[in-house]
Amino acid sequence: MNEETYTHLMLTIAQAFEIVAAVVLIAGLLWSALISVRILVRTKSGERSYSLMRQAFGGSILLGLEILVAGDLIRTVAVAPTLDNVIVLGIIVLIRTFLSFSLEIEIEGTWPWRRVLTSGATVMKRAADSAKAE
């Protein structure tokens, strides 16, 4: 495999990660709205419905961010591992990590290091379990 083919393949894989992340975000929004409406109809509690929507969609945003970081890693490390690109990747990862921490604090109400580690998928599963319990 020559260098041009390898670079094209890695860029295609990184782009696929970005597409998957976008699909996760869109599907997460639709799924969050669906379970939120379901809870609203069952319990007549707008507060509970809103809280569940925030938790479920926050989890899908976290999952989407995790997938985007993977795509950025592939693009930077496999395609063009220059010092400038690695610095840009580091900044992107720092920003996304800050966003993830902020979302986790907003969803859970506690600092991430004061509880068991979670991921976007874990938060989404917890929201689905909560919706089934209602």
Buried (B, 14 or more C-beta within 10 A) or exposed (E): EEEEEEEEEBBEBBEEBBEBBEEBBEEBBEBBEEBBEBBBEEEEEEEBBEBBBBBBBBBBBBBBBBBBBBBBBBBBEBBEEEEEBEEEBEEBBEEBEEEBBEBBEEBBEEEBEEEEEBBBBBBBBBBBEBBEEE
